[in-house]
Amino acid sequence: LCGCGHNIRKILAHLRRLLAAVVTFVLAMIRQERTGHYGLAPA
């Protein structure tokens, strides 16, 4: 049972990092949309 709890903590730590990366990406996209800079060169 202790080993199971340890593994769950490790999995949750990875999920926390993944969630932080997703939130950072979404916030960057929202900021980019508000400023109108899409990173594309005009044709």
VEXVO-663296 format. One record per residue: residue in three letters; residue number from 1; x negated, y, z negated of N, C-alpha, C in turn. Coordinates in nm, 3 decimals, m for minus. Layout:
residues N
{ALA NUM {X Y Z} {X Y Z} {X Y Z}}
...
This chain:
residues 43
{LEU 1 {m0.083 m0.120 0.000} {0.000 0.000 0.000} {m0.087 0.126 0.000}}
{CYS 2 {m0.199 0.124 m0.071} {m0.289 0.241 m0.071} {m0.347 0.264 0.068}}
{GLY 3 {m0.383 0.156 0.136} {m0.438 0.168 0.270} {m0.335 0.227 0.366}}
{CYS 4 {m0.211 0.190 0.347} {m0.104 0.243 0.432} {m0.090 0.394 0.411}}
{GLY 5 {m0.093 0.439 0.288} {m0.084 0.582 0.259} {m0.202 0.659 0.317}}
{HIS 6 {m0.319 0.599 0.310} {m0.438 0.663 0.365} {m0.424 0.681 0.515}}
{ASN 7 {m0.377 0.576 0.583} {m0.360 0.584 0.728} {m0.254 0.687 0.766}}
{ILE 8 {m0.148 0.695 0.690} {m0.043 0.793 0.718} {m0.099 0.935 0.702}}
{ARG 9 {m0.181 0.957 0.601} {m0.243 1.090 0.584} {m0.330 1.125 0.703}}
{LYS 10 {m0.406 1.026 0.754} {m0.491 1.051 0.869} {m0.408 1.084 0.993}}
{ILE 11 {m0.300 1.011 1.012} {m0.212 1.036 1.127} {m0.149 1.174 1.115}}
{LEU 12 {m0.104 1.211 0.997} {m0.043 1.343 0.977} {m0.143 1.455 1.001}}
{ALA 13 {m0.269 1.433 0.965} {m0.371 1.535 0.989} {m0.389 1.556 1.140}}
{HIS 14 {m0.390 1.448 1.217} {m0.401 1.460 1.362} {m0.278 1.530 1.420}}
{LEU 15 {m0.161 1.494 1.371} {m0.038 1.558 1.420} {m0.035 1.706 1.387}}
{ARG 16 {m0.088 1.743 1.270} {m0.093 1.884 1.231} {m0.181 1.962 1.329}}
{ARG 17 {m0.296 1.904 1.364} {m0.385 1.972 1.460} {m0.321 1.983 1.597}}
{LEU 18 {m0.252 1.877 1.639} {m0.184 1.880 1.768} {m0.074 1.986 1.769}}
{LEU 19 {0.003 1.994 1.662} {0.109 2.094 1.652} {0.050 2.235 1.655}}
{ALA 20 {m0.060 2.256 1.586} {m0.125 2.388 1.586} {m0.170 2.425 1.727}}
{ALA 21 {m0.223 2.329 1.802} {m0.267 2.356 1.939} {m0.148 2.390 2.028}}
{VAL 22 {m0.038 2.318 2.012} {0.082 2.345 2.093} {0.139 2.482 2.061}}
{VAL 23 {0.147 2.517 1.933} {0.200 2.648 1.893} {0.110 2.759 1.947}}
{THR 24 {m0.021 2.741 1.939} {m0.115 2.840 1.992} {m0.095 2.859 2.141}}
{PHE 25 {m0.077 2.749 2.214} {m0.057 2.756 2.358} {0.074 2.828 2.392}}
{VAL 26 {0.181 2.795 2.321} {0.311 2.859 2.347} {0.305 3.008 2.317}}
{LEU 27 {0.243 3.045 2.207} {0.231 3.187 2.174} {0.148 3.261 2.279}}
{ALA 28 {0.042 3.199 2.328} {m0.039 3.261 2.432} {0.043 3.281 2.560}}
{MET 29 {0.127 3.184 2.594} {0.210 3.196 2.713} {0.314 3.307 2.696}}
{ILE 30 {0.370 3.320 2.577} {0.468 3.426 2.551} {0.403 3.562 2.562}}
{ARG 31 {0.285 3.577 2.503} {0.213 3.704 2.512} {0.178 3.738 2.657}}
{GLN 32 {0.136 3.637 2.731} {0.100 3.657 2.871} {0.223 3.700 2.952}}
{GLU 33 {0.337 3.641 2.923} {0.460 3.674 2.994} {0.502 3.818 2.963}}
{ARG 34 {0.488 3.859 2.838} {0.527 3.995 2.800} {0.441 4.101 2.867}}
{THR 35 {0.312 4.072 2.883} {0.222 4.171 2.943} {0.228 4.165 3.095}}
{GLY 36 {0.282 4.059 3.151} {0.292 4.047 3.296} {0.165 3.998 3.362}}
{HIS 37 {0.068 3.952 3.285} {m0.056 3.898 3.341} {m0.045 3.747 3.347}}
{TYR 38 {m0.039 3.696 3.466} {m0.025 3.553 3.482} {m0.155 3.485 3.525}}
{GLY 39 {m0.260 3.563 3.541} {m0.388 3.505 3.578} {m0.398 3.468 3.725}}
{LEU 40 {m0.301 3.512 3.805} {m0.304 3.481 3.949} {m0.343 3.607 4.026}}
{ALA 41 {m0.425 3.587 4.125} {m0.466 3.699 4.210} {m0.354 3.730 4.309}}
{PRO 42 {m0.329 3.857 4.336} {m0.225 3.890 4.434} {m0.266 3.846 4.574}}
{ALA 43 {m0.169 3.799 4.650} {m0.198 3.748 4.785} {m0.190 3.858 4.887}}
